[in-house]
Amino acid sequence: MSELDRELGWDDEIEKDSGDFLLLPEGDYDFVVESFERGRHNGSEKLPACNKAMLKLRIDTPDGTALINHNLFLHTKTEGMISVFFTSIGQKKKGEKIKMNWNAVIGAKGRCKVGIHEWTGTDGEKRQGNDIKKFYPFEEKKFEAGKF
C-alpha cells in the first residue's frame, strides 16, 4: 500500500471517483512493482497451502495506467516462477542462489509479457482482464539509460 492508502472510517468524507479500467492488448510491457503484501494460499488440487506474495504491478502506457495483480506462491513446486520474477527485477542472475529480498520489491522495475484472460462473472456477463504470462530477464542498460 502507498503511504496515502489507509482504512476509511464510517464517517469519513470521500471524493475520488472510480478510475477507468484499462485492458492492455497482449504484448510486452515495462512494469513497476506498485505494492506487495504477504498472504496465504489455502491450498488447491494443484498446490498445497503455502505463503503467497500478492504483487500489484503498474504498467504505464500512452493510453493510461494499468494495474495487474499477480501472485507468487512460495512453494518448491513454483520456485522457478519466483526465481524468474526476481531475475526480472534485477535481484537475481540466472543460476544464482539468493535469499529473496522482499523489502526491495516495491518500486522495482522489470519487463513482462501481458495476456488477456476471460471469465464469466456471477451475473453471467463475460469479462476480460490482464494477467502476467511471463517475466523477462532484467536489462540493466535499459533502465540505467532512463528509457523506462
C-alpha positions as CSV (number, residue, x, y, z in Angstrom):
1,M,0.0,0.0,0.0
2,S,1.2,3.5,-0.7
3,E,1.7,6.0,2.2
4,L,-1.6,7.6,1.3
5,D,-3.6,4.3,1.4
6,R,-5.4,3.9,4.7
7,E,-8.6,2.4,6.1
8,L,-11.6,4.7,5.9
9,G,-13.8,5.4,9.0
10,W,-17.6,5.1,8.8
11,D,-18.0,8.8,9.0
12,D,-15.0,9.9,6.7
13,E,-15.6,12.1,3.7
14,I,-14.9,10.6,0.2
15,E,-14.3,12.3,-3.1
16,K,-12.3,10.1,-5.5
17,D,-14.3,8.6,-8.4
18,S,-13.6,5.1,-9.7
19,G,-10.8,5.1,-12.3
20,D,-11.4,3.7,-15.8
21,F,-10.3,0.1,-16.2
22,L,-7.6,-0.2,-18.9
23,L,-7.4,-3.5,-20.7
24,L,-4.0,-3.8,-22.3
25,P,-3.6,-5.6,-25.6
26,E,-1.5,-8.7,-25.3
27,G,2.2,-7.9,-25.6
28,D,5.4,-7.0,-23.8
29,Y,5.5,-4.1,-21.3
30,D,7.7,-2.5,-18.7
31,F,6.4,-2.6,-15.2
32,V,7.0,-1.1,-11.7
33,V,6.0,-3.1,-8.6
34,E,3.4,-0.7,-7.1
35,S,2.8,-2.8,-3.9
36,F,3.4,-6.1,-2.2
37,E,1.5,-7.9,0.5
38,R,2.1,-11.1,2.3
39,G,-0.8,-13.6,2.1
40,R,-1.7,-17.2,2.4
41,H,-2.8,-19.7,-0.2
42,N,-5.4,-22.1,1.3
43,G,-4.4,-25.0,-0.9
44,S,-5.9,-26.4,-4.1
45,E,-5.8,-29.6,-6.2
46,K,-2.6,-28.4,-7.8
47,L,-0.8,-26.7,-4.9
48,P,-0.9,-27.3,-1.1
49,A,-1.4,-24.5,1.4
50,C,1.6,-22.1,1.4
51,N,2.6,-18.4,1.7
52,K,2.0,-16.2,-1.2
53,A,3.3,-12.8,-2.3
54,M,0.5,-10.6,-3.7
55,L,2.0,-8.1,-6.1
56,K,0.4,-5.2,-7.8
57,L,2.3,-4.3,-11.0
58,R,1.8,-0.9,-12.6
59,I,2.2,-0.5,-16.4
60,D,2.2,3.0,-17.8
61,T,1.2,3.4,-21.4
62,P,0.3,6.3,-23.6
63,D,-3.4,5.3,-23.2
64,G,-3.2,5.3,-19.4
65,T,-2.1,3.2,-16.5
66,A,-3.0,-0.4,-15.9
67,L,-2.6,-2.2,-12.6
68,I,-2.3,-6.0,-12.7
69,N,-2.4,-8.2,-9.6
70,H,0.0,-11.1,-9.7
71,N,0.5,-13.8,-7.0
72,L,3.8,-15.7,-6.4
73,F,3.2,-18.9,-4.4
74,L,6.1,-19.7,-2.0
75,H,6.4,-23.4,-2.6
76,T,9.1,-25.6,-4.1
77,K,6.7,-26.5,-6.9
78,T,6.7,-22.9,-8.1
79,E,10.3,-21.9,-7.2
80,G,11.1,-21.5,-10.8
81,M,8.4,-18.8,-11.2
82,I,9.6,-17.0,-8.1
83,S,13.2,-17.1,-9.5
84,V,12.1,-15.7,-12.9
85,F,10.4,-12.8,-11.1
86,F,13.5,-11.9,-9.1
87,T,15.6,-12.2,-12.2
88,S,13.2,-9.8,-14.0
89,I,13.6,-7.1,-11.3
90,G,17.4,-7.5,-11.3
91,Q,17.8,-9.1,-7.8
92,K,19.0,-12.4,-9.2
93,K,21.1,-13.7,-12.1
94,K,20.2,-17.0,-13.9
95,G,21.7,-20.0,-12.0
96,E,22.5,-17.8,-8.9
97,K,21.3,-18.8,-5.4
98,I,19.8,-15.8,-3.5
99,K,17.8,-15.0,-0.4
100,M,14.5,-13.4,-1.5
101,N,14.7,-9.7,-0.5
102,W,11.0,-8.7,-0.2
103,N,12.0,-5.3,1.2
104,A,13.5,-4.3,-2.2
105,V,10.5,-5.4,-4.3
106,I,8.3,-2.3,-4.1
107,G,9.5,0.2,-6.7
108,A,11.5,-2.4,-8.6
109,K,11.3,-2.3,-12.4
110,G,11.1,-5.1,-14.9
111,R,9.6,-6.3,-18.2
112,C,6.8,-8.8,-18.7
113,K,4.5,-10.4,-21.3
114,V,0.9,-9.5,-20.6
115,G,-2.0,-11.7,-21.7
116,I,-5.8,-11.4,-21.6
117,H,-7.9,-13.9,-19.7
118,E,-11.7,-14.2,-19.9
119,W,-14.2,-15.4,-17.3
120,T,-17.9,-15.2,-16.6
121,G,-19.0,-13.1,-13.7
122,T,-21.5,-14.1,-11.1
123,D,-24.1,-12.0,-13.1
124,G,-23.5,-14.2,-16.2
125,E,-21.6,-11.4,-18.0
126,K,-18.4,-12.2,-19.9
127,R,-15.4,-10.3,-18.6
128,Q,-11.8,-9.8,-19.6
129,G,-8.7,-8.9,-17.6
130,N,-5.0,-8.8,-17.9
131,D,-2.6,-11.3,-16.4
132,I,1.2,-11.9,-16.5
133,K,2.2,-14.7,-18.8
134,K,6.0,-14.3,-18.5
135,F,8.7,-12.2,-16.9
136,Y,11.8,-11.3,-18.9
137,P,15.4,-11.1,-17.6
138,F,16.4,-7.7,-16.3
139,E,18.1,-5.4,-18.8
140,E,20.3,-3.2,-16.7
141,K,21.4,-0.9,-19.5
142,K,17.8,-0.2,-20.5
143,F,16.8,1.0,-17.0
144,E,20.0,2.9,-16.3
145,A,19.7,4.8,-19.6
146,G,16.4,6.3,-18.3
147,K,14.3,4.7,-21.1
148,F,11.9,3.4,-18.5
